[in-house]
Amino acid sequence: MNESIMKEEHAVDTHENISFYNISSRNKDFEVKNVNNRDELNENYYHQKAFRNSAGEVLEVNIKKEIEVKEEPINIKVSEIEKKREQIEVKPYQCSQSDKVFSHNSTIINHQRVHSGEKPYQCSIRDKAFSRETILINHQNIHTGEKPYQCNLCDKAFSNNSNLIRHQKTHTGEKPYQCTQCDKAFSLKKYLKIHQKHTHGEKPYQCSQCDKAFSVKRYLIIHQQTHTGERPHQCSQCDKAFSVKTILINHQNLHTGEKPYQCNLCDKAFSNNSNLIKHQRIHTGEKPYQCSQCYKAFYQKSTLIIHQKTHTGEKPYQCTQCDKAFSLKKSLKVHQRTHTGERPHQCSQCDKAFSVKSNLIIHQKTHTGEKLYQCSQCNKAFSRKSNLIIHQKTHTGDKLYQYSQCHKAF
């Protein structure tokens, strides 16, 4: 560290108001940074400074007698002082409402909006507002579709830098956030918080009308409206109404097609935040919903409920035209198409239609020639997994079909 840097470091570190004087003494120039009154410098003035050199030694500089004062104005920009302050990690700006300190005045102004709730940066497309201009710019990229932050390890791009940083952890496999209550670790702090809340979290807010409990009081209030039936938030484009305003906003995104909730680990986007959270469990591997009768766990509560019916054998959805019953309402709906002949899923490249969407997807591969299911023992590939399984029997020698009137199998 050279002498000039040491002197600047001292000045920025100890003094807010800096006056500059060049002092000539015994053929050596020194800068005295803390003199606010030139009259203080006189023949008998004694001044001492201590600096630390590159070897870590403390050096004392004494200036006394025969001092000639020459006042020379020196132009120094505030930004240069701020830059030097950042280099030596001085943080003189203290938040009056918390114990946080900051190196720049602009940073503390942004921080104080956390306490005041002020959001001066308004989105021109939606009714959202933000505390910082950079957050607004990142938000607007969702509307424009702009993704300026490109991953240098794959072809994915993101609307903001923080999402890029999170994504890059999928390449490194880094999971620095460890749960203290189990052996799971996560790449992002928010995934750890979600895990802790759902898996280990305390739920002190108990519903007085049922056995449900919640970790947040707001969730209890929302839940209680399911008992009262109150739905004050009406959609202006259809006849649906909702108990919570945020659910209405998410519903309206279905009309507009807007998907503002972007996954920061892949290119998928969603119309509401809850679907994004459910999707992100695919990346984290988190399965917070555990079956009490076996070891299986699931990403979503609805999937757990479906699974639990395999233990109970419950099939509450009865077909009115035959004796078949189903554990799921949607399974009954699909089955009823065998009676009505309804085929709502139409191929866009030919005149074929299907009662089930999954059959349409399989059919469309005949047009594209896509064959995802590759045999591991030969070079044959198939568009359907069931066809691959049948083919693999030719390698194992298994007989698929047993003739009922004799012992022959084929």
C-alpha positions as CSV (number, residue, x, y, z in Angstrom):
1,M,0.0,0.0,0.0
2,N,1.6,3.3,-1.0
3,E,1.7,6.5,1.2
4,S,-1.0,8.4,-0.7
5,I,-3.5,5.5,-0.4
6,M,-2.7,5.3,3.4
7,K,-3.4,9.0,3.8
8,E,-6.6,8.8,1.9
9,E,-7.7,5.7,3.8
10,H,-7.2,7.6,7.1
11,A,-9.2,10.5,5.9
12,V,-12.2,8.6,4.7
13,D,-12.1,6.3,7.7
14,T,-12.1,9.0,10.4
15,H,-13.6,12.2,8.9
16,E,-16.9,13.0,7.2
17,N,-15.9,16.6,6.2
18,I,-12.5,16.8,4.6
19,S,-10.4,19.9,4.0
20,F,-7.2,19.7,2.0
21,Y,-4.0,21.6,2.7
22,N,-0.5,21.0,1.2
23,I,2.1,21.4,3.9
24,S,5.8,21.9,3.0
25,S,8.3,20.9,5.7
26,R,11.9,19.9,5.4
27,N,11.7,19.2,1.7
28,K,8.8,16.7,2.2
29,D,5.1,17.2,1.4
30,F,2.4,15.9,3.7
31,E,-1.3,16.2,3.4
32,V,-3.2,17.1,6.6
33,K,-6.8,16.1,6.1
34,N,-8.5,17.0,9.4
35,V,-7.7,20.7,9.7
36,N,-10.8,22.8,9.3
37,N,-9.3,26.2,10.2
38,R,-6.0,27.3,8.6
39,D,-5.4,29.7,11.6
40,E,-4.8,26.6,13.7
41,L,-1.6,26.1,11.7
42,N,1.1,28.3,13.0
43,E,4.8,28.3,13.8
44,N,4.3,26.3,17.0
45,Y,1.8,23.9,15.6
46,Y,2.5,20.3,16.4
47,H,0.7,17.6,14.4
48,Q,1.1,13.8,14.5
49,K,-0.4,11.1,12.3
50,A,-0.1,7.4,12.4
51,F,-0.1,5.2,9.3
52,R,0.3,1.5,8.6
53,N,2.7,0.5,5.9
54,S,2.6,-2.6,3.6
55,A,4.5,-4.7,6.2
56,G,1.9,-3.9,8.8
57,E,4.1,-1.6,10.9
58,V,2.6,1.5,12.4
59,L,4.6,4.6,11.4
60,E,4.3,8.0,13.1
61,V,4.8,11.2,11.2
62,N,5.5,14.3,13.3
63,I,5.2,17.8,11.7
64,K,6.2,20.7,13.9
65,K,7.6,24.3,13.4
66,E,8.6,25.9,10.1
67,I,5.2,25.2,8.5
68,E,4.2,27.1,5.4
69,V,0.5,26.9,4.7
70,K,-0.6,27.1,1.1
71,E,-4.3,26.8,0.5
72,E,-4.9,25.1,-2.8
73,P,-8.5,24.1,-3.8
74,I,-8.6,20.4,-4.8
75,N,-11.6,19.1,-6.8
76,I,-12.7,15.7,-5.6
77,K,-15.9,14.1,-6.5
78,V,-18.2,12.6,-3.8
79,S,-18.3,9.4,-5.9
80,E,-14.6,9.0,-5.5
81,I,-14.9,9.2,-1.8
82,E,-17.8,6.7,-1.9
83,K,-15.7,4.4,-4.0
84,K,-12.8,4.6,-1.6
85,R,-15.1,4.0,1.3
86,E,-16.4,0.9,-0.3
87,Q,-12.8,-0.4,-0.8
88,I,-12.0,-0.1,2.9
89,E,-15.5,-1.3,4.0
90,V,-16.6,1.7,5.9
91,K,-20.3,1.8,6.5
92,P,-21.2,5.2,8.1
93,Y,-25.0,5.1,7.3
94,Q,-26.9,3.5,10.2
95,C,-30.6,2.6,9.9
96,S,-32.6,4.2,12.7
97,Q,-35.1,1.3,12.8
98,S,-32.8,-1.7,12.7
99,D,-29.1,-2.6,13.4
100,K,-28.1,-2.6,9.7
101,V,-25.4,-0.3,8.4
102,F,-24.6,0.7,4.8
103,S,-21.7,2.2,2.9
104,H,-23.8,4.4,0.6
105,N,-26.6,6.9,1.2
106,S,-28.6,5.6,-1.7
107,T,-28.5,2.1,-0.3
108,I,-29.9,3.1,3.1
109,I,-32.7,5.0,1.3
110,N,-33.6,1.8,-0.5
111,H,-33.4,-0.2,2.7
112,Q,-35.6,2.2,4.7
113,R,-38.5,1.6,2.3
114,V,-38.7,-1.9,3.8
115,H,-39.8,-0.2,7.1
116,S,-41.9,2.5,5.5
117,G,-43.6,0.3,2.9
118,E,-42.9,3.0,0.2
119,K,-43.0,1.6,-3.4
120,P,-42.4,4.6,-5.7
121,Y,-41.6,2.5,-8.9
122,Q,-44.9,1.7,-10.6
123,C,-45.4,-0.9,-13.3
124,S,-47.2,0.7,-16.3
125,I,-48.8,-2.6,-17.3
126,R,-50.1,-4.0,-14.0
127,D,-51.0,-2.5,-10.7
128,K,-47.7,-3.7,-9.1
129,A,-45.2,-1.3,-7.5
130,F,-41.7,-1.8,-6.2
131,S,-39.3,-0.2,-3.7
132,R,-36.3,-0.2,-6.1
133,E,-36.0,0.7,-9.8
134,T,-33.9,-2.4,-10.6
135,I,-36.7,-4.7,-9.3
136,L,-39.2,-2.8,-11.5
137,I,-36.9,-3.3,-14.6
138,N,-36.6,-7.1,-13.8
139,H,-40.4,-7.3,-13.4
140,Q,-41.0,-5.5,-16.7
141,N,-38.9,-8.2,-18.5
142,I,-41.7,-10.6,-17.6
143,H,-44.1,-8.5,-19.7
144,T,-41.7,-7.9,-22.6
145,G,-40.3,-11.4,-22.6
146,E,-36.8,-10.1,-22.5
147,K,-34.2,-12.4,-20.9
148,P,-30.9,-10.6,-21.0
149,Y,-29.1,-12.9,-18.4
150,Q,-27.7,-15.9,-20.3
151,C,-26.3,-19.0,-18.6
152,N,-22.7,-19.7,-19.9
153,L,-23.1,-23.5,-19.4
154,C,-26.4,-24.0,-21.2
155,D,-28.8,-22.2,-23.5
156,K,-31.1,-21.0,-20.8
157,A,-31.7,-17.2,-20.2
158,F,-33.4,-15.3,-17.5
159,S,-35.2,-12.0,-16.9
160,N,-33.0,-11.1,-13.9
161,N,-29.6,-11.8,-12.6
162,S,-30.6,-13.4,-9.3
163,N,-32.6,-16.1,-11.2
164,L,-29.5,-16.8,-13.3
165,I,-27.3,-17.2,-10.2
166,R,-29.9,-19.6,-8.7
167,H,-30.1,-21.6,-12.0
168,Q,-26.3,-22.0,-12.2
169,K,-26.3,-23.9,-8.9
170,T,-28.1,-26.7,-10.8
171,H,-24.9,-27.1,-12.8
172,T,-22.6,-27.1,-9.8
173,G,-24.9,-29.2,-7.6
174,E,-24.2,-26.8,-4.8
175,K,-26.7,-27.1,-1.9
176,P,-25.4,-24.8,0.9
177,Y,-28.6,-24.5,2.9
178,Q,-28.8,-27.4,5.3
179,C,-31.9,-28.3,7.3
180,T,-31.0,-28.5,11.0
181,Q,-33.8,-31.0,11.7
182,C,-33.1,-33.5,9.0
183,D,-30.4,-34.4,6.5
184,K,-31.9,-32.5,3.5
185,A,-30.0,-29.6,1.9
186,F,-31.2,-27.1,-0.7
187,S,-29.6,-24.8,-3.3
188,L,-31.7,-21.8,-2.3
189,K,-32.6,-20.4,1.1
190,K,-36.2,-20.0,0.2
191,Y,-36.5,-23.7,-0.6
192,L,-35.1,-24.5,2.8
193,K,-37.7,-22.2,4.4
194,I,-40.5,-23.8,2.4
195,H,-39.3,-27.3,3.5
196,Q,-39.0,-26.3,7.2
197,K,-42.5,-24.7,7.2
198,H,-44.3,-27.7,5.6
199,T,-42.2,-30.6,7.1
200,H,-41.1,-29.4,10.5
201,G,-43.1,-26.2,11.0
202,E,-45.2,-25.3,14.0
203,K,-48.8,-24.5,13.2
204,P,-50.2,-22.5,16.1
205,Y,-53.3,-21.1,14.3
206,Q,-56.1,-23.7,14.8
207,C,-59.5,-23.5,13.0
208,S,-62.3,-23.6,15.6
209,Q,-64.7,-25.4,13.2
210,C,-62.4,-28.2,11.9
211,D,-59.1,-29.9,12.8
212,K,-57.0,-27.8,10.4
213,A,-54.1,-25.7,11.6
214,F,-51.9,-23.1,9.9
215,S,-48.4,-21.7,10.3
216,V,-49.6,-18.2,9.4
217,K,-52.6,-16.4,10.8
218,R,-53.6,-15.0,7.3
219,Y,-53.9,-18.6,6.0
220,L,-56.4,-19.4,8.9
221,I,-58.5,-16.3,8.0
222,I,-58.6,-17.4,4.3
223,H,-59.5,-21.0,5.3
224,Q,-62.3,-19.9,7.6
225,Q,-64.1,-18.4,4.6
226,T,-64.6,-22.0,3.3
227,H,-66.9,-22.5,6.3
228,T,-68.8,-19.2,5.9
229,G,-69.1,-19.5,2.1
230,E,-68.2,-15.8,1.8
231,R,-66.8,-14.9,-1.7
232,P,-66.6,-11.1,-2.0
233,H,-64.2,-11.0,-4.9
234,Q,-66.1,-11.2,-8.2
235,C,-64.5,-11.8,-11.6
236,S,-65.5,-9.1,-14.2
237,Q,-65.2,-11.5,-17.1
238,C,-67.1,-14.5,-15.9
239,D,-69.5,-15.4,-13.1
240,K,-66.9,-16.9,-10.7
241,A,-66.3,-15.3,-7.3
242,F,-63.5,-15.9,-4.8
243,S,-62.9,-15.6,-1.0
244,V,-59.4,-14.1,-1.5
245,K,-58.4,-11.2,-3.8
246,T,-55.1,-12.9,-4.8
247,I,-57.0,-16.0,-6.0
248,L,-59.2,-13.7,-8.1
249,I,-56.0,-12.1,-9.6
250,N,-54.6,-15.5,-10.4
251,H,-57.9,-16.5,-12.0
252,Q,-57.9,-13.4,-14.2
253,N,-54.5,-14.5,-15.5
254,L,-56.4,-17.4,-17.1
255,H,-58.5,-15.0,-19.1
256,T,-55.5,-12.8,-20.2
257,G,-53.1,-15.7,-20.6
258,E,-50.5,-13.9,-18.5
259,K,-48.0,-16.1,-16.6
260,P,-46.0,-13.7,-14.4
261,Y,-44.6,-16.4,-12.1
262,Q,-41.4,-17.6,-13.7
263,C,-39.4,-20.6,-12.5
264,N,-35.8,-19.5,-11.9
265,L,-34.4,-23.0,-12.7
266,C,-36.2,-23.7,-16.0
267,D,-38.2,-21.8,-18.6
268,K,-41.6,-22.7,-17.3
269,A,-44.0,-20.0,-16.1
270,F,-47.3,-20.1,-14.2
271,S,-50.4,-18.0,-13.8
272,N,-50.3,-18.2,-10.0
273,N,-47.6,-18.5,-7.3
274,S,-48.9,-21.7,-5.7
275,N,-48.5,-23.6,-8.9
276,L,-44.9,-22.3,-9.2
277,I,-44.2,-23.5,-5.6
278,K,-45.6,-27.0,-6.5
279,H,-43.5,-27.1,-9.7
280,Q,-40.3,-26.1,-7.9
281,R,-40.5,-29.2,-5.8
282,I,-39.6,-31.1,-8.9
283,H,-36.2,-29.3,-8.9
284,T,-35.6,-29.5,-5.1
285,G,-36.9,-33.1,-4.8
286,E,-39.0,-32.0,-1.8
287,K,-42.0,-34.3,-1.1
288,P,-43.6,-32.8,2.0
289,Y,-46.8,-34.9,1.9
290,Q,-46.1,-38.4,3.5
291,C,-48.6,-41.3,3.4
292,S,-49.2,-42.5,6.9
293,Q,-49.8,-46.1,5.8
294,C,-46.7,-46.6,3.6
295,Y,-43.4,-44.9,2.8
296,K,-44.5,-43.0,-0.2
297,A,-44.3,-39.2,-0.3
298,F,-45.7,-36.7,-2.8
299,Y,-45.1,-33.2,-4.1
300,Q,-48.7,-32.2,-3.8
301,K,-51.4,-32.8,-1.2
302,S,-54.0,-33.7,-3.9
303,T,-51.7,-36.5,-5.1
304,L,-51.4,-37.9,-1.6
305,I,-55.2,-37.9,-1.2
306,I,-55.5,-39.8,-4.5
307,H,-52.9,-42.3,-3.4
308,Q,-54.5,-42.9,0.0
309,K,-57.6,-44.2,-1.8
310,T,-55.5,-47.2,-2.9
311,H,-55.3,-48.2,0.8
312,T,-58.9,-47.7,1.6
313,G,-60.3,-49.0,-1.8
314,E,-62.7,-46.1,-1.7
315,K,-64.4,-45.4,-5.1
316,P,-67.1,-42.8,-4.5
317,Y,-67.6,-41.8,-8.1
318,Q,-70.2,-44.2,-9.7
319,C,-71.0,-44.4,-13.4
320,T,-74.8,-44.0,-13.9
321,Q,-74.7,-46.1,-17.1
322,C,-72.8,-49.2,-15.9
323,D,-71.5,-50.7,-12.6
324,K,-68.0,-49.2,-12.7
325,A,-66.9,-46.9,-10.0
326,F,-63.8,-44.7,-9.6
327,S,-61.7,-43.1,-6.9
328,L,-61.4,-39.8,-8.9
329,K,-64.0,-37.6,-10.4
330,K,-61.9,-36.9,-13.5
331,S,-61.5,-40.7,-14.1
332,L,-65.3,-41.1,-14.1
333,K,-65.5,-38.2,-16.6
334,V,-63.1,-39.9,-19.0
335,H,-64.9,-43.2,-18.6
336,Q,-68.3,-41.7,-19.4
337,R,-66.9,-40.8,-22.9
338,T,-66.9,-44.5,-23.7
339,H,-70.7,-44.3,-23.4
340,T,-71.2,-40.9,-25.1
341,G,-68.6,-41.4,-27.8
342,E,-67.2,-37.9,-27.1
343,R,-63.7,-37.3,-28.4
344,P,-62.8,-33.8,-27.5
345,H,-59.0,-34.0,-28.2
346,Q,-58.6,-33.4,-31.9
347,C,-55.3,-33.9,-33.9
348,S,-54.3,-30.7,-35.7
349,Q,-52.6,-32.6,-38.5
350,C,-55.3,-35.2,-39.4
351,D,-59.0,-35.9,-38.7
352,K,-58.4,-38.3,-35.8
353,A,-59.8,-37.4,-32.3
354,F,-59.4,-39.0,-28.9
355,S,-61.3,-39.3,-25.7
356,V,-58.1,-38.9,-23.6
357,K,-55.4,-36.2,-24.1
358,S,-52.6,-38.6,-23.4
359,N,-53.7,-40.7,-26.4
360,L,-53.6,-37.6,-28.6
361,I,-50.0,-36.8,-27.5
362,I,-49.0,-40.4,-28.3
363,H,-50.7,-40.2,-31.7
364,Q,-49.0,-36.9,-32.6
365,K,-45.7,-38.7,-32.4
366,T,-46.7,-40.6,-35.6
367,H,-46.6,-37.3,-37.4
368,T,-43.4,-36.0,-35.9
369,G,-41.6,-39.4,-36.1
370,E,-40.5,-38.9,-32.5
371,K,-39.5,-42.1,-30.7
372,L,-38.4,-41.4,-27.2
373,Y,-38.4,-45.0,-25.9
374,Q,-35.1,-46.7,-26.9
375,C,-34.4,-50.4,-26.3
376,S,-31.2,-50.8,-24.2
377,Q,-30.3,-54.1,-26.0
378,C,-30.7,-53.2,-29.6
379,N,-31.1,-50.0,-31.7
380,K,-34.9,-50.1,-32.0
381,A,-37.0,-47.2,-30.6
382,F,-40.7,-46.7,-30.1
383,S,-43.1,-43.8,-29.7
384,R,-45.0,-45.6,-26.9
385,K,-43.6,-47.1,-23.7
386,S,-46.0,-50.0,-23.8
387,N,-44.6,-51.0,-27.2
388,L,-41.1,-50.9,-25.9
389,I,-42.1,-53.2,-23.0
390,I,-43.7,-55.7,-25.4
391,H,-40.6,-55.5,-27.6
392,Q,-38.2,-56.2,-24.7
393,K,-39.9,-59.5,-24.1
394,T,-38.4,-60.7,-27.4
395,H,-35.0,-60.4,-25.7
396,T,-36.0,-62.0,-22.4
397,G,-38.0,-64.8,-23.9
398,D,-41.1,-64.0,-21.8
399,K,-44.4,-65.1,-23.2
400,L,-47.0,-62.4,-23.0
401,Y,-50.2,-64.1,-24.0
402,Q,-51.5,-67.4,-22.5
403,Y,-54.2,-69.3,-24.5
404,S,-57.0,-70.1,-22.0
405,Q,-57.9,-73.5,-23.4
406,C,-54.4,-75.1,-23.4
407,H,-51.0,-74.5,-22.0
408,K,-49.5,-72.7,-24.9
409,A,-48.1,-69.2,-24.5
410,F,-47.1,-66.7,-27.2
